[in-house]
């Protein structure tokens, strides 16, 4: 049976997927969430003409000819505005951010003055309206602050707060239920037997799913037993995504596919023309997407990046595909076979600003350390010819 191309697998996974339900959340919980509606400012910022410097609020007519001596009539500080009106021949001590008093039209910075008993001496020229932040300088009430579909950053959150928005309407976070299988696995901190290894998938995939925006329930390690595997599968069938690793092949101790079918999961496809990650399995039951990732740690993380991330994006109102990046090879590559290859590689900027990418010599999919030290995966299409130094190649930039 021919292996399914990566692009076709992704098309099938995303077929019919729409953003999840909308919910209103508090702004202090909004970091990383995706807006389900555009947000406008609910007030001007600043809401009044304000001083941009520490100094003195004056009438320009009073300082047009220097030196000028002005009577100190009061103070305007942030949160404590001067209530009166500035009269000819007067100055108001003003601090940064404080409202401009009525009658004032210019701020003289304090460095350009000499303060005496009850008066100030202005001895350096100041242009008209200098050092004043106009009302609405940053934004005005009704201005668009952040557009629908934006994944909120700390800067976005700050801007929305400045616009007096205490809550935002976002798409619901996907719920992911995760478990990994294998009698050979124990969790970090436990005491493995001589024939056991430490499980990294349980932690790495939970971290990835959370980075992709999901709420995660991690069921931990499930032993190689059909009934136990079926029980774990059932626990995940109310989630948006059920994610498993290991046991997806057809070995004597591989029960995941059998458990999926026994629990009513319709297997859409199994085995991809992909390296690493060939034994990737996908199916659906109701609203739940089911992904059986390979047990090999590198294969599991690479397939999660290729298939899980786009699914999480679409569920949250983001694009399912990204514009491909390209980089110049700094090492030659041999011709590829029939599987699309994702080669771990280092990435750096050349002196001319171009990206330079270099594949690791070793590409064994058991080597997690190489994935951790990689900044990109070089994408080698099926049957790609050999590539020479300096040739542009597509790359998948890594940020997980």
C-alpha positions in Angstrom: 0.0 0.0 0.0 1.4 3.4 -1.0 2.3 5.7 1.8 0.1 8.9 2.1 1.9 12.1 1.2 2.3 14.6 4.1 0.3 17.3 2.3 -2.6 15.0 1.7 -2.6 13.9 5.3 -2.8 17.5 6.5 -5.6 18.2 4.1 -7.6 15.3 5.6 -6.9 16.3 9.2 -8.1 19.9 8.6 -11.1 19.0 6.5 -14.2 20.6 8.0 -12.4 21.9 11.1 -13.7 25.2 12.4 -12.8 27.5 15.3 -14.2 26.3 18.6 -16.9 28.1 20.6 -16.4 31.7 21.7 -16.0 32.7 25.3 -15.5 36.0 27.2 -12.5 35.9 29.5 -10.8 38.4 31.8 -8.0 40.4 30.2 -5.4 39.1 32.7 -6.1 35.6 31.4 -5.9 36.5 27.8 -2.2 36.1 27.0 -1.8 33.7 24.0 -5.5 33.5 23.3 -7.0 34.4 19.9 -9.5 37.2 19.6 -12.9 36.2 18.2 -13.8 39.9 17.6 -12.0 43.1 16.9 -11.5 45.3 20.0 -11.8 49.1 20.0 -10.7 51.8 22.4 -13.3 52.8 25.0 -11.6 56.1 25.8 -9.0 58.5 24.5 -5.4 57.9 25.5 -4.2 60.2 27.0 -7.7 61.3 28.1 -6.4 64.9 28.5 -3.6 67.1 27.3 -0.7 66.1 29.5 2.8 67.2 30.2 5.6 65.1 28.6 8.3 66.4 31.0 8.8 67.7 34.5 8.8 71.5 34.4 6.3 74.4 34.4 3.1 75.0 32.5 3.0 78.6 31.1 1.4 80.8 28.5 3.7 81.1 25.5 3.0 84.8 25.3 4.6 85.1 28.7 7.9 83.5 27.7 8.2 84.8 24.1 10.7 87.4 25.4 13.5 86.3 27.7 14.4 86.4 30.5 10.9 86.1 31.9 9.9 86.1 35.6 6.6 84.3 36.4 4.7 83.9 39.7 4.4 80.3 40.8 0.7 79.7 41.3 0.3 76.0 42.1 1.1 72.4 41.1 -0.3 69.8 38.7 0.8 66.2 39.4 -0.3 62.9 38.0 -3.6 62.1 39.6 -3.8 65.6 41.2 -4.7 68.1 38.5 -4.5 71.9 39.1 -8.1 73.0 39.4 -7.8 76.7 38.6 -7.0 78.6 35.4 -3.6 79.9 34.6 -3.5 83.7 34.4 -1.1 86.0 32.6 2.3 86.2 34.3 1.8 82.9 36.2 3.4 79.5 36.0 2.2 76.1 37.3 4.7 73.5 38.6 3.8 70.4 36.5 5.1 66.8 36.6 5.3 64.2 33.8 1.8 62.8 33.0 -0.1 65.5 34.8 -3.0 67.3 33.1 -2.2 70.6 31.4 -3.9 73.4 33.4 -6.5 75.6 31.7 -4.9 78.6 30.1 -1.5 77.0 29.6 -0.2 76.2 26.2 3.5 75.4 26.6 5.7 73.4 29.0 9.1 74.8 29.9 11.3 72.0 31.2 12.8 72.6 34.7 16.4 72.6 33.4 15.6 75.8 31.5 14.5 77.7 34.6 15.7 79.0 37.9 13.4 78.7 40.9 13.4 81.6 43.4 11.1 82.4 46.3 7.6 82.2 44.9 8.7 82.8 41.3 10.6 81.1 38.5 13.0 82.7 36.1 12.8 81.4 32.5 16.1 81.9 30.8 16.0 79.6 27.7 13.6 79.7 24.8 10.9 77.1 24.5 8.8 76.6 21.2 5.0 77.1 21.4 3.1 74.0 22.6 6.4 72.2 23.3 6.5 69.1 25.7 2.7 68.6 25.6 1.1 65.3 24.8 -2.2 66.1 23.0 -5.4 64.3 24.1 -5.8 61.1 22.0 -2.1 61.2 20.9 -1.8 57.4 21.3 -5.4 56.5 20.3 -8.9 58.0 20.4 -12.1 56.4 21.6 -13.5 54.1 18.9 -10.1 53.4 17.3 -9.3 49.8 16.4 -6.8 48.5 18.9 -6.4 44.8 18.1 -8.0 42.9 15.2 -10.0 39.7 15.3 -7.9 36.6 14.8 -4.9 38.1 16.6 -3.1 35.7 19.0 -2.6 38.1 22.0 0.9 39.0 23.0 1.8 40.9 26.2 1.9 44.1 24.1 -1.6 43.5 22.8 -2.8 42.9 26.4 -1.2 46.1 27.5 -2.8 48.1 24.7 -6.3 46.6 25.4 -5.9 47.5 29.0 -5.0 51.1 28.1 -8.1 51.2 26.0 -10.2 50.3 29.1 -11.1 46.8 28.1 -11.4 44.5 31.1 -12.6 41.5 29.2 -12.2 40.1 25.6 -14.1 37.6 23.5 -11.8 34.7 22.4 -12.1 31.2 21.0 -12.1 28.4 23.5 -8.9 26.7 24.2 -8.8 23.1 22.7 -8.8 20.3 25.2 -6.2 17.6 24.7 -6.1 14.3 26.4 -2.7 12.6 26.2 -1.2 9.3 27.1 1.9 7.3 26.1 2.2 3.5 26.0 4.9 1.0 26.8 6.0 -1.5 29.5 9.5 -0.3 28.9 8.7 3.3 30.1 8.9 5.0 33.5 8.5 8.6 34.3 11.4 10.9 35.2 12.4 10.5 38.9 11.3 6.8 39.1 13.6 3.9 39.2 13.8 2.0 35.9 14.7 -1.6 35.7 17.7 -2.6 33.6 15.3 -3.2 30.6 13.4 0.1 30.9 13.9 3.7 29.8 12.7 7.1 30.9 9.7 8.4 29.1 10.2 11.9 27.6 7.1 12.0 25.3 4.7 12.4 28.2 6.3 15.6 29.3 7.4 17.0 25.9 4.1 16.5 24.2 2.2 18.0 27.1 4.5 21.1 26.9 4.0 21.3 23.1 0.2 21.1 23.3 0.2 23.8 26.0 2.4 26.0 23.8 0.0 25.5 20.9 -2.8 26.8 23.1 -4.4 23.7 24.6 -5.6 22.7 28.0 -4.1 19.3 28.6 -5.0 16.3 30.7 -2.1 13.9 30.8 -3.0 10.3 31.7 0.7 9.3 31.9 2.0 5.9 30.9 -0.4 3.1 30.0 0.9 -0.4 30.1 0.9 -2.7 27.0 -2.5 -4.1 27.7 -5.6 -3.9 25.4 -8.1 -3.3 28.2 -6.0 -0.6 29.8 -5.4 1.0 26.5 -9.1 1.0 25.7 -9.9 2.5 29.1 -7.4 5.3 28.4 -8.9 5.9 24.9 -12.4 6.2 26.4 -11.2 8.9 28.8 -10.1 11.0 25.9 -13.2 10.8 23.7 -14.8 13.9 25.2 -11.7 16.0 24.3 -11.1 17.9 21.1 -8.0 15.9 20.5 -6.9 12.6 21.9 -3.1 12.2 21.5 -1.2 9.0 22.0 2.4 8.0 21.5 3.7 4.5 21.0 1.9 1.3 20.2 0.8 2.5 16.8 2.5 -0.2 14.8 1.5 -3.8 14.4 4.0 -5.5 16.8 3.0 -8.1 19.3 2.6 -5.5 22.0 1.1 -2.7 20.0 -2.5 -2.2 21.0 -3.3 1.4 20.2 -4.8 0.9 16.8 -6.9 -2.1 18.0 -8.1 0.0 21.0 -9.1 2.9 18.7 -11.2 0.6 16.5 -12.8 -1.2 19.5 -13.8 2.2 20.9 -15.4 3.3 17.7 -12.7 5.5 16.2 -12.8 5.6 12.4 -9.2 5.4 11.3 -8.7 7.9 8.4 -5.2 6.8 7.6 -2.1 5.1 8.9 1.5 5.4 7.8 2.8 8.6 6.1 5.5 9.1 3.5 7.4 10.9 6.1 10.8 10.7 7.9 10.8 10.7 10.9 7.3 9.7 11.7 6.1 7.1 9.2 3.8 5.2 11.7 1.5 8.2 12.3 -2.1 7.3 12.6 -5.2 9.6 12.4 -8.9 9.1 13.0 -12.1 10.8 14.2 -15.0 9.9 16.4 -17.7 12.6 16.7 -16.0 15.9 17.4 -12.8 14.3 18.7 -9.7 14.1 16.5 -7.5 11.1 17.4 -3.8 11.1 16.7 -1.6 8.1 17.2 2.0 9.4 17.2 5.1 7.2 17.0 6.7 6.2 20.2 10.1 7.4 19.0 10.6 10.8 20.8 12.0 12.7 17.8 9.3 11.2 15.5 6.6 12.1 18.0 7.7 15.7 18.3 8.2 16.2 14.6 4.8 14.8 13.7 3.2 16.9 16.4 4.7 20.0 14.9 3.6 19.0 11.4 0.1 17.8 12.2 -1.1 18.8 15.7 0.0 22.4 15.5 -2.1 23.3 12.4 -5.1 21.5 13.9 -4.7 23.5 17.1 -4.3 26.7 15.1 -7.5 26.3 13.1 -9.5 25.3 16.3 -8.4 28.7 17.7 -9.2 30.8 14.7 -5.6 31.0 13.3 -4.4 30.0 9.8 -3.7 26.3 9.4 -0.8 26.8 7.2 2.3 29.0 7.4 4.2 30.7 4.7 7.3 28.6 4.1 10.7 29.9 5.0 13.8 29.4 2.9 17.5 29.2 3.7 20.7 28.7 1.8 22.5 25.4 2.3 25.9 25.6 3.9 26.3 21.8 3.5 25.5 19.7 0.4 22.7 17.1 0.7 22.2 13.8 -1.1 19.2 12.9 -3.2 16.1 11.9 -1.2 14.0 8.8 -1.5 10.2 8.5 -1.7 9.5 9.9 1.8 9.4 13.6 2.7 12.3 14.1 5.0 12.6 16.6 7.9 16.3 17.0 8.6 17.4 18.5 11.9 19.6 21.5 11.2 21.3 24.5 12.7 20.3 28.0 11.4 22.3 31.2 11.5 22.2 34.6 9.8 25.0 35.4 7.3 26.7 38.8 7.1 24.3 39.8 4.3 21.3 39.0 6.4 20.4 35.7 4.6 19.5 32.5 6.5 22.2 29.8 6.3 21.2 26.3 7.2 23.3 23.2 7.9 22.0 19.7 8.4 23.5 17.5 11.1 25.5 14.6 9.7 23.7 12.1 12.0 19.9 12.0 11.6 19.0 9.0 13.6 15.5 9.6 15.0 16.4 8.4 18.5 18.7 11.4 19.0 16.7 14.0 20.9 19.8 16.1 21.7 20.1 17.0 18.0 16.5 18.1 17.9 17.0 20.2 21.0 20.0 22.0 19.5 18.3 22.5 16.1 16.7 25.8 15.1 15.1 24.4 11.9 14.1 21.3 10.0 15.2 21.1 6.4 12.3 19.9 4.3 13.3 17.5 1.6 10.4 16.6 -0.7 10.0 13.1 -2.0 12.6 12.1 -4.6 14.3 15.5 -4.3 17.6 15.5 -6.2 20.9 16.2 -4.5 21.3 19.8 -3.3 24.5 21.8 -3.4 26.0 24.4 -1.1 24.3 27.8 -1.6 21.0 26.3 -2.9 17.8 27.6 -1.4 15.8 24.9 0.5 12.5 25.1 2.4 12.8 25.0 6.2 10.4 24.6 9.1 11.5 27.0 11.8 11.4 25.5 15.3 10.1 27.4 18.3 8.9 24.5 20.6 
